[in-house]
Each structure stands twice: as structure tokens, then as C-alpha cells.
Amino acid sequence: MTDSELISKLTQLKEIKPSRQWADLVLSQILSTEGKRAIVRRPRPVLTDFSFLLRYRVAIVSLLLVFVMGSSLVLAQNSLPGSYLYPVKLATQNLRIYIAPNKYKPLLKVQIAQERLRDLAQVQNHQAQVRKVAQAIKKDIASLPEDIKKVDKNQKVILQISQQVQSKGKDLEKLLNSTNLETPEKENLQQTIAKTNQQVLSYIIDTTEEINRCPSYLQKKIINLKDFFARQIEEGKLNLAPGDIVKIRTLLSKAETSWKAGDCLTAMKSIDKIYQLLSIPSEEGQVESNSPQG
């Protein structure tokens, strides 16, 4: 093929055109491919998944409540009348009194009354809340005599608690004088404190006299103990260390001397210690039933 013929053929190729149907098909395929590529290349936002928190929402809310309440209780301990946290402090103190055993309730009331009086000494205003606190103090102090009666049936325990209440109660009047209470409230509270102190002092006197009456059974108890102790040693039934035997002899002598001197409280304490060393109940009948009959 000559050059002229080749040129002629190429010229004819330029005149060849694709059909309309084929052109539309190719165009649609091109557009479809570009659309897919655009979708694939588009960046997808990554979101943090907090759905797991929904499973533990009850526990989380409970922990938050405990944290908030615990923080409030801690902060409330340093609050003063007029603070929005002070009612929380009062409620906490009242709860401590409510759940305290009868034996510790009187002393706890005196201690909390002291704390509240110290709080009142640090405020100059907020008289409405100050009056409420003063009324609460008055109520607790006025109830002390009845609380002491409920402490225990044992007269020695009642005497001990009464003495402790009287000792701590002496500071109440001093603390009251340092407060900024208005005159009527202060005088009213002073009267309540004085009346309660007088009642507690009467308990101390009456209980001491009752303990120191040295009833006849006390002499009988000392005699029975001496006979019981001597019989146990004679029969070799006393399984005690030599040191404990010496202690019992000393306590028996002390109990008898105290009884003769009219100091029945000391005599009763010595007898109780002997019961403990002998490991027997502190009941009169326990010794009498085992003591020699004469």
C-alpha cells in the first residue's frame, strides 16, 4: 500500500461516528462509576459510643447521690446557723441522739448541747434560726433527768452517769453566756440548765445514800463469800492461781472493812471483783447455795 492510499484510508476513518445508542450506554456507565467512587471516598464521622452507660445508669445515679449526700454531710459539720447546710447538721445530731443506746444518750445530749452553744456564739444575726436552735437545746437539756432514769437498773451505773452529766453540764452556763442570744431566750435557757443541774445533783445524792445504806444482805453476802472461799480451799476445789487467791483474800478483807465503815459502795465493788475472780454470777443465791450450812 502506497502512502497516498494510507492517507486516503485514514481520512475515511474520521468520517466513521458511533451510534447514538452506544454513546448513551458508555456515558451512563462512566457516570455510574464516578458516583460510586465519590460515595466510597466520602469520609465517615466516627461517633463515641456511650450506650454502655445505659446499662449502669441506676448504679451511676446511686453513686452520684451518695457522693453528693456525703459531701453535704461533711460540709455541714462546719456550718453555722443561717447557712443552708445547718439544718443538715442539726438533723445529723438528732439522728446520733436517736440511735444512741440509753446508757450513752444523756452524755451525748450534753455534748451536742455544748456544740450547738458554740455555734450560737459565732453568729450575730439570723435570729429566727438561732431561736430554733436554742429551743432544741432547751428540749434536750430538760429531758436529761428522765434519760438518766432509763440508763440502767443498777444504782452504781446511774450514779456514774449522773456524775458525768453533772461534770460536763457545768460548762453549759459558761457557753450560754458567750452566745448572742436575745435576753428572753438566754434567761429561759439559763433557768432550764439550772433546774436540770439541780435535778441531776439530787439523783447523785439520793443514789449515793441508797448505795451507802449498807443493807443487811450486804453483811450476809460478805459472810457467805468468806465461808464459801474457805470451804473451796479446804476441799481443794478452788482451781485458781496463787496470785488470784491472794487477791480474793485482800478483797474480802477490804469489803468487810468498808462495810463496817459504812462505805457500802466500796464494799459492793470489792464483792463484784471477787465474783469475777471466782467466775460465778454476782447473785446472792449462787454463793448461798454453795456455802456451808451451819
Secondary structure, DSSP 4 states (H G I P E B T S, - for coil): --HHHHHHHHHHHHT----HHHHHHHHHHHHHHHHHHHHHHSPPPPPP--THHHHTHHHHHHHHHHHHHHHHHHHHTT--TTSTTHHHHHHHHHHHHHHS-TTTHHHHHHHHHHHHHHHHTT-SS-HHHHHHHHHHHHHHHHTHHHHHHTS-S-HHHHHHHHHHHHHHHHHHHHHHHTS---HHHHHHHHHHHHHHHHHHHHHHHHHHHHHTT--HHHHHHHHHHHHHHHHHHHTT-----HHHHHHHHHHHHHHHHHHHTT-HHHHHHHHHHHHHHHT--S-HHHHHHHSPP-
